[in-house]
Amino acid sequence: MSAELSMDLRLKLAQKTRLRLDHKTGKYVLLFPEKGLLLNPTGAAILKRCTGEQTLSAIITALSLEFASDAEKVRAEVVPFVQRLLDRGLLQVEP
């Protein structure tokens, strides 16, 4: 894992990815070439907000309100998840 992510980053899905709801299971799936990643509700909530409009800090704040959880606890879960997706090229940073 690389250095700590900046909370000012504006993230969005990479061009090769799509966030889709699987109507059979009712769960979200992150689709990318010839693969897919089944998301839990938290992962789906994070990626729904990765539109390039909100900062990482704003996403964490919104999630802590949505899930009625401490912002530091949410941050501890969100940052590694986002970092893994950035490392795999499934998220990109909006300029």
C-alpha positions as CSV (number, residue, x, y, z in Angstrom):
1,M,0.0,0.0,0.0
2,S,1.3,3.4,-0.8
3,A,1.4,6.5,1.4
4,E,-1.7,7.9,3.1
5,L,-4.3,9.1,0.6
6,S,-5.1,12.8,0.6
7,M,-8.5,13.6,1.9
8,D,-8.9,16.2,-0.8
9,L,-8.8,13.7,-3.7
10,R,-11.9,13.6,-5.9
11,L,-12.4,10.0,-7.0
12,K,-14.4,8.5,-9.8
13,L,-14.8,5.1,-11.3
14,A,-12.2,4.3,-14.0
15,Q,-13.5,4.3,-17.6
16,K,-13.2,0.5,-17.8
17,T,-15.5,0.0,-14.8
18,R,-19.3,0.1,-14.2
19,L,-21.3,-0.1,-11.0
20,R,-24.4,-2.2,-11.5
21,L,-27.2,-3.6,-9.4
22,D,-27.6,-7.4,-9.8
23,H,-31.4,-7.7,-9.9
24,K,-31.3,-11.4,-8.8
25,T,-29.3,-10.8,-5.6
26,G,-30.2,-7.2,-5.0
27,K,-26.5,-6.5,-4.5
28,Y,-24.2,-4.1,-6.3
29,V,-21.4,-5.4,-8.5
30,L,-18.4,-3.5,-9.8
31,L,-17.8,-4.7,-13.3
32,F,-14.5,-4.4,-15.2
33,P,-13.1,-6.3,-18.2
34,E,-14.0,-10.0,-17.9
35,K,-14.4,-9.7,-14.1
36,G,-16.6,-8.5,-11.4
37,L,-16.4,-7.6,-7.7
38,L,-19.4,-8.3,-5.6
39,L,-19.8,-5.4,-3.1
40,N,-21.1,-5.4,0.4
41,P,-23.5,-2.4,1.3
42,T,-20.6,-0.3,2.5
43,G,-18.5,-0.9,-0.6
44,A,-21.5,0.0,-2.8
45,A,-22.2,3.2,-0.7
46,I,-18.6,4.3,-1.2
47,L,-18.5,3.7,-4.9
48,K,-21.9,5.4,-5.5
49,R,-20.3,8.5,-4.2
50,C,-17.1,8.3,-6.4
51,T,-18.4,10.6,-9.1
52,G,-15.5,13.0,-9.1
53,E,-17.6,15.7,-7.4
54,Q,-17.0,14.9,-3.7
55,T,-13.7,14.8,-1.9
56,L,-12.7,11.7,0.0
57,S,-13.2,13.6,3.2
58,A,-16.8,14.5,2.1
59,I,-17.5,10.9,1.2
60,I,-16.3,9.7,4.7
61,T,-18.4,12.3,6.4
62,A,-21.5,11.3,4.4
63,L,-21.0,7.7,5.1
64,S,-20.5,8.3,8.9
65,L,-23.8,10.1,8.9
66,E,-25.6,7.5,6.7
67,F,-24.4,4.6,8.9
68,A,-24.5,6.5,12.2
69,S,-20.8,5.7,12.9
70,D,-17.8,7.5,14.1
71,A,-16.0,9.2,11.2
72,E,-12.6,7.8,12.3
73,K,-14.0,4.2,12.2
74,V,-15.5,4.9,8.8
75,R,-12.2,6.4,7.6
76,A,-10.3,3.3,8.8
77,E,-12.5,1.2,6.5
78,V,-12.8,3.5,3.5
79,V,-9.2,4.5,3.0
80,P,-7.8,0.9,2.5
81,F,-10.7,0.0,0.3
82,V,-10.2,3.0,-1.9
83,Q,-6.5,2.5,-2.0
84,R,-6.9,-1.1,-3.2
85,L,-9.2,0.0,-6.0
86,L,-6.8,2.8,-7.0
87,D,-3.9,0.3,-7.0
88,R,-6.0,-2.0,-9.3
89,G,-6.9,0.8,-11.6
90,L,-10.6,0.5,-10.8
91,L,-10.8,4.1,-9.5
92,Q,-9.1,7.2,-10.7
93,V,-8.4,10.7,-9.4
94,E,-10.4,13.5,-10.9
95,P,-8.1,16.5,-11.6
